[in-house]
C-alpha cells in the first residue's frame, strides 16, 4: 500500500487528556516489547552505531518507551555491550520511563523535560532514533527532523513497526482491541486510571483503535522515506538506506537510517 494520508490522531493533540494518552502509550509499550516488534532492526542499528562511533541512542518521540528494552538487549547481543538509551518526548512519560530505568539499572535513562524532535538541544547527544512515531510528522516536518540530525552531524534512524498493508488495518480493527482488553490488567506499573479509562469509560481502547488505523494510513513507504532523507541532505553528506525487514513469523518493520559519510 503506497497511499499516504495525513489524517487526525488523538495523541497528537495538545488538548488530549494526558491520562488517556499515557494509557495508550503503556499498551503500545507492552505489545511492542512482548511481540519483539523491533528486534529485526538490531543489526541495522548496530551497524549505524559502529559507523558513527556512537554507543548512545537518543530516542525521540519515545512515548512510553515501547520496545526500547528489547532493542537494547538485541544491541548487546550484536557485540555492543556499552549501548545506552535516553528517552525523550514532546509529552514526557516520567512514570513509565522511571520503571524502565529501574528495570534496566540505568542503561535506559530519560530526559524529564519536553523535547522537540525538530530542534533537539545540543546537550542531548547520541544517535537519534524514532520508533513508531515518524508517521506523525507531515513531509515538511519529517524533513526538518532529519535535517536537524544532518546539521548536528549525528546518525539518525526512523523505524515503524508495520509494513503498511491492508491486513494490518484489519488486525487493528479486530484482533488487537480484544488483546488490549485482555492484557490491560497485566501492564506495569499498575494504574487505576488505566483500568477506569479502559473498562468503565473506554476512551483508551477506542482512541487506540482510531489512532492505530490512522497510523498505518499515515506511514511513509521506503521510497518516500528515502526521498525525505535526500531532501534533508542536499549536499549529499550522508549515506541513506531505506527498506523493510521481516520477522521470522511474518510482520515487517519499515525503516530509514542515515549517517555521515567518511
C-alpha positions in Angstrom: 0.0 0.0 0.0 1.7 3.2 -1.2 -1.2 5.5 -0.4 -0.4 8.0 2.4 -3.0 10.2 4.1 -2.1 13.0 6.6 -5.1 12.4 8.9 -6.0 13.2 12.5 -4.7 11.2 15.5 -5.9 11.9 19.0 -2.5 11.6 20.7 -1.1 14.4 18.5 -3.5 16.9 20.0 -2.3 19.2 22.9 -5.8 19.2 24.4 -5.9 15.3 24.6 -6.2 14.1 28.2 -2.8 13.1 29.5 -4.2 10.2 31.4 -5.7 8.7 28.3 -2.5 9.3 26.2 -0.4 7.6 28.9 -2.8 4.6 28.9 -2.4 4.3 25.1 1.3 4.6 25.3 1.5 1.9 28.1 -0.5 -0.5 26.0 1.8 0.1 23.0 4.9 -0.4 25.1 3.6 -3.7 26.4 2.7 -5.0 23.0 5.8 -3.8 21.2 8.0 -5.2 23.9 6.4 -8.6 24.2 6.0 -9.1 20.4 9.7 -8.1 20.0 8.5 -5.8 17.2 11.8 -4.0 16.6 14.2 -6.9 17.2 14.8 -7.4 13.4 16.3 -3.9 13.1 19.0 -4.5 15.7 21.7 -5.4 13.1 20.8 -2.2 11.1 21.0 0.0 14.2 24.2 -1.8 15.4 25.9 -1.1 12.0 24.8 2.5 12.1 26.2 2.9 15.6 29.5 1.4 14.6 29.7 3.7 11.5 29.2 6.7 13.7 31.3 5.5 16.6 28.4 6.0 19.0 27.1 3.9 21.8 24.4 6.3 23.0 21.0 6.2 21.3 18.8 9.3 21.8 15.2 8.1 21.3 12.9 10.9 20.1 9.1 10.7 20.4 9.6 7.8 22.8 6.1 7.7 24.1 6.1 5.2 27.0 9.4 3.6 25.7 7.8 0.7 23.9 10.4 -1.8 22.6 13.4 0.0 23.9 14.4 -2.7 26.4 14.1 -5.3 23.7 16.2 -3.3 21.3 18.8 -2.7 24.0 19.2 -6.4 24.6 19.5 -7.1 20.9 22.2 -4.5 20.6 24.1 -6.1 23.4 23.8 -9.4 21.5 25.3 -7.6 18.5 28.5 -7.1 20.4 27.6 -3.6 21.6 27.7 -4.2 25.4 28.0 -0.5 26.2 24.9 0.6 24.2 22.7 3.0 26.2 19.4 4.8 25.5 18.0 8.2 26.6 14.2 8.5 26.2 12.7 11.9 25.2 9.3 13.1 24.1 7.3 16.3 23.5 5.0 14.9 26.1 7.2 13.1 28.6 6.1 9.9 30.4 8.3 10.0 33.5 6.3 7.4 35.4 6.7 4.8 32.7 10.3 5.8 32.0 11.3 5.6 35.6 10.0 2.0 35.7 12.1 1.2 32.6 15.2 2.8 34.0 14.9 0.8 37.2 14.3 -2.4 35.2 17.5 -1.8 33.2 19.6 -0.5 36.1 20.1 2.8 34.4 21.0 1.5 30.9 17.9 3.3 29.7 17.7 6.8 31.0 15.4 9.7 30.2 15.1 13.4 29.9 12.1 14.6 32.1 11.6 17.9 30.3 9.8 18.3 26.9 12.0 17.7 23.9 11.0 18.9 20.4 12.3 16.3 17.9 12.7 19.1 15.2 15.0 21.1 17.4 17.0 18.7 19.7 19.1 20.6 22.3 22.8 20.3 21.9 23.2 18.9 25.4 21.4 15.7 24.3 23.9 13.8 22.2 23.7 10.4 20.6 22.4 8.5 17.5 18.9 9.8 17.0 16.2 7.1 16.7 12.4 7.3 16.2 10.3 4.2 16.8 6.6 4.1 15.9 6.3 7.8 15.6 7.7 9.2 12.3 4.3 8.9 10.7 3.0 11.6 13.0 5.1 14.2 11.0 4.0 15.8 7.8 6.5 15.6 5.0 7.8 19.1 5.7 8.2 18.3 9.5 9.7 14.9 8.8 12.3 16.5 6.6 13.0 19.0 9.3 13.6 16.2 11.8 16.1 14.6 9.5 17.7 17.9 8.6 18.2 18.7 12.3 20.2 15.5 12.6 22.2 16.2 9.5 23.1 19.7 10.7 24.2 18.2 14.1 26.3 15.6 12.1 24.8 12.7 14.1 23.3 9.4 12.9 19.6 9.1 12.6 17.1 6.3 12.1 13.3 6.1 11.9 11.6 2.7 12.4 7.9 1.9 12.0 6.6 -1.5 13.3 4.5 -2.3 10.3 4.9 -2.9 6.6 1.9 -0.7 5.6 -0.5 -3.4 4.4 -4.3 -3.6 4.4 -4.3 -6.7 6.6 -2.6 -4.7 9.3 -5.6 -2.3 9.4 -7.9 -5.3 9.7 -5.8 -6.5 12.7 -6.1 -3.0 14.3 -9.9 -3.2 14.0 -10.4 -6.7 15.2 -7.7 -8.8 17.0 -5.7 -6.0 18.7 -8.7 -4.4 20.5 -9.6 -7.8 22.1 -6.0 -8.3 23.1 -5.9 -4.8 24.7 -8.9 -5.7 26.9 -7.3 -8.9 28.0 -3.8 -7.7 28.8 -4.5 -4.3 30.4 -4.6 -5.6 34.0 -1.1 -7.1 33.5 0.6 -3.8 32.3 3.1 -2.4 34.7 3.4 -0.1 36.5 -0.1 -0.7 37.7 -2.6 2.2 37.3 -6.2 2.6 38.4 -6.7 5.3 35.8 -5.7 2.9 33.1 -8.4 0.4 34.3 -11.0 3.1 34.6 -10.5 4.5 31.1 -10.3 1.0 29.6 -13.3 -0.7 31.1 -15.7 1.8 32.6 -15.1 4.8 30.3 -13.4 3.0 27.3 -11.6 6.0 25.9 -8.2 4.2 25.8 -9.2 1.3 23.6 -11.5 3.4 21.4 -8.8 6.0 20.8 -6.2 3.3 20.3 -8.3 1.7 17.5 -8.6 5.0 15.7 -5.0 6.0 16.1 -3.8 2.5 15.1 -5.7 2.6 11.8 -4.7 6.1 11.0 -1.0 5.4 11.9 -0.9 2.8 9.1 -2.5 5.2 6.6 0.0 7.9 7.6 3.1 5.7 7.4 5.7 6.5 4.8 6.8 3.7 2.4 10.5 3.2 2.0 10.8 5.2 -1.3 9.2 8.2 0.4 11.4 7.9 3.4 14.5 7.8 1.1 13.2 11.0 -0.7 12.8 12.8 2.7 16.4 11.8 3.7 17.9 13.0 0.5 15.9 16.3 0.6 17.2 16.9 4.2 20.7 16.3 2.9 21.0 18.4 -0.3 24.9 18.3 -0.2 24.8 14.5 -0.1 27.0 14.3 3.0 25.1 11.3 4.4 24.7 7.6 3.5 21.0 6.8 3.4 19.4 3.4 3.5 15.6 2.6 3.5 13.6 -0.6 3.2 11.8 -3.3 5.2 12.9 -6.2 7.3 10.7 -9.1 8.2 10.2 -11.1 11.3 10.6 -14.9 11.0 6.9 -15.1 11.8 5.7 -12.6 9.2 5.3 -9.0 10.3 7.6 -6.3 8.9 9.4 -3.2 10.1 9.8 -0.2 7.7 13.0 1.8 8.2 15.3 4.7 7.1 18.8 5.0 8.5 21.4 7.6 7.7 24.9 8.5 8.9 27.7 10.9 7.8 29.9 9.7 5.0 33.6 9.4 6.0 
